[in-house]
Amino acid sequence: MTHVAVQRKAATILGKLAASINVRAGDARQLVKMYERFGEFEMRAELESLFGIADLQLLATETDEAVKAAIQMKRADMNLTGAAITTRLRNQPPRSREIRKNK
């Protein structure tokens, strides 16, 4: 199967998924991406209870360690938005390489 054929088949399956759960295809694509990123995440249940899909999209590019820090921030202040948490994560001082090697 060619690359184009695989893409078409994936688009067809995604369209069927979107129709079956009554969402737009773009939203279904985002849900699939979020599942790919967080589907096996150890704190997935808590992550889903604290954050909406828009916030999860922002966190999807972060490391597991950063996502855990985001969960702690959100627990401490439920009014924090995903954008505010992302800003706080970016402003945290970088950890030294020695600490990273030991963990």
Secondary structure by P-SEA (a helix, b strand, c coil): ccaaaaaaaaaaaaaaaaaaacccaaaaaaaaaaaaacccccaaaaaaacccaaaaaaaccccaaaaaaaaaaaaacccccaaaaaaaaaacccccaaaaaac
